[in-house]
Amino acid sequence: MNETLQQALEWRYAAKKFDSSKKISEKDWKTLEASLVLSPSSYGLQPWKFLVVQNPQLRQQLKDVSWGQTQVTDCSHYVVLVYKTKMDEAHVQKYMDRMAQVRNIPVSNLDGFKKVIIGDVVTGPRSGVIEWWAQRQTYIAMGFLMETAALLKIDTCPMEGLDPKAYDKILNLEGTGWATVAAVAVGYRHAEDVLQNAKKVRFETKDVVQFL
Ligand SMILES: Cc1cc2nc3c(=O)[nH]c(=O)nc-3n(C[C@H](O)[C@H](O)[C@H](O)COP(=O)(O)O)c2cc1C
C-alpha cells in the first residue's frame, strides 16, 4: 500500500495537455464522484457543489475565460468547484435533517449541535469570513479528487487560471448564492505532453515538515 501510494503521488502531475479521445469509464467516474462526495468539511457542512461540465459549447466558453487553457475542452470530465457564498440557517437545517435521516435519530437530538454551528458560521465569528471558509472546504475536495484519480491512473489538472466571475455568468450562478472558486480537468494525459517526464520540483522535506 505504501508503495502504491508513493507511486501514485509521483505519477500524478498537473497535466497540461489531455488526450481528448480517451474518456473515463462509468465505473471509474463513480469512484471519482465518491471522492468528492465523501470529502470532509468543517462540521460536515459540505458548502460545495461540483458542476461536471460536459456540454462542448459551454466548455468552449469556459476555455475562453480560462487563459485559453486546452485542458478545459480536451479533458474527459471538467469539474467546476462551486462554493456557498453565505452560510444560512436553511443550509444548517438541511444538514441536520439529513443527519437525522441517515442515522435514524430524532432531529431534535441535534438541537445542541445545530446551535453550536449557527453560533459559529451563521451568526458568529466565522460568518464574517464565510466565503474564505467555504472556499477552503472546497479545496479539500479538490485534493481528494486528484489523489483518488492518481490511484486509478487517471490524470488531473487543478485549475485556478480562470475568471471565476465569468464562470458564474456562463454557468448561470449569478444571484444563486453559489460561486466558482476553481476547477479540475480530469481525463488522460496526451502522449505529447512533455511535462509528464519533468522532475517534480519540491523543497526538501526537512524544510517543510518539522517535528516539534
Ligand atoms: C490550486 C491550484 C491551481 C492551479 N492552477 C493551474 C492552472 O490554472 N493551470 C495549470 O496548468 N496548472 C495549474 N496548477 C498546477 C500547478 O502549477 C502544479 O500543481 C505545480 O506546478 C506542481 O506541479 P505538479 O502538480 O505537476 O507536481 C494549479 C495547481 C493548484 C494546486
The ligand as an SDF file (V2000), in Angstrom:
LIG
                    3D

 31 33  0  0  0  0  0  0  0  0999 V2000
   -4.9850   25.4090   -6.7370 C   0  0  0  0  0  0  0  0  0  0  0  0
   -4.1460   25.1470   -7.9480 C   0  0  0  0  0  0  0  0  0  0  0  0
   -4.3850   25.8380   -9.1110 C   0  0  0  0  0  0  0  0  0  0  0  0
   -3.6510   25.5630  -10.2770 C   0  0  0  0  0  0  0  0  0  0  0  0
   -3.9890   26.1800  -11.4600 N   0  0  0  0  0  0  0  0  0  0  0  0
   -3.3980   25.7400  -12.6060 C   0  0  0  0  0  0  0  0  0  0  0  0
   -3.8530   26.1900  -13.8690 C   0  0  0  0  0  0  0  0  0  0  0  0
   -4.7570   27.0100  -13.9960 O   0  0  0  0  0  0  0  0  0  0  0  0
   -3.2470   25.7080  -14.9810 N   0  0  0  0  0  0  0  0  0  0  0  0
   -2.2370   24.7860  -14.9130 C   0  0  0  0  0  0  0  0  0  0  0  0
   -1.7530   24.3700  -15.9560 O   0  0  0  0  0  0  0  0  0  0  0  0
   -1.7830   24.3490  -13.7210 N   0  0  0  0  0  0  0  0  0  0  0  0
   -2.3540   24.7860  -12.5820 C   0  0  0  0  0  0  0  0  0  0  0  0
   -1.9290   24.3020  -11.3720 N   0  0  0  0  0  0  0  0  0  0  0  0
   -0.8530   23.2850  -11.3500 C   0  0  0  0  0  0  0  0  0  0  0  0
    0.4160   23.7150  -10.6360 C   0  0  0  0  0  0  0  0  0  0  0  0
    1.1500   24.5970  -11.4200 O   0  0  0  0  0  0  0  0  0  0  0  0
    1.1810   22.4400  -10.2920 C   0  0  0  0  0  0  0  0  0  0  0  0
    0.3850   21.6470   -9.4460 O   0  0  0  0  0  0  0  0  0  0  0  0
    2.5180   22.7310   -9.6330 C   0  0  0  0  0  0  0  0  0  0  0  0
    3.3580   23.4070  -10.5030 O   0  0  0  0  0  0  0  0  0  0  0  0
    3.1940   21.4570   -9.1690 C   0  0  0  0  0  0  0  0  0  0  0  0
    3.3730   20.5590  -10.2270 O   0  0  0  0  0  0  0  0  0  0  0  0
    2.7290   19.1040  -10.2550 P   0  0  0  0  0  0  0  0  0  0  0  0
    1.2930   19.2290   -9.8240 O   0  0  0  0  0  0  0  0  0  0  0  0
    2.8280   18.7120  -11.6950 O   0  0  0  0  0  0  0  0  0  0  0  0
    3.5240   18.2320   -9.3530 O   0  0  0  0  0  0  0  0  0  0  0  0
   -2.6180   24.6110  -10.2280 C   0  0  0  0  0  0  0  0  0  0  0  0
   -2.3700   23.9410   -9.0170 C   0  0  0  0  0  0  0  0  0  0  0  0
   -3.1420   24.1830   -7.9010 C   0  0  0  0  0  0  0  0  0  0  0  0
   -2.8980   23.3770   -6.6700 C   0  0  0  0  0  0  0  0  0  0  0  0
  1  2  1  0
  2  3  1  0
  2 30  2  0
  3  4  2  0
  4  5  1  0
  4 28  1  0
  5  6  2  0
  6  7  1  0
  6 13  1  0
  7  8  2  0
  7  9  1  0
  9 10  1  0
 10 11  2  0
 10 12  1  0
 12 13  2  0
 13 14  1  0
 14 15  1  0
 14 28  1  0
 15 16  1  0
 16 17  1  0
 16 18  1  0
 18 19  1  0
 18 20  1  0
 20 21  1  0
 20 22  1  0
 22 23  1  0
 23 24  1  0
 24 25  2  0
 24 26  1  0
 24 27  1  0
 28 29  2  0
 29 30  1  0
 30 31  1  0
M  END
$$$$
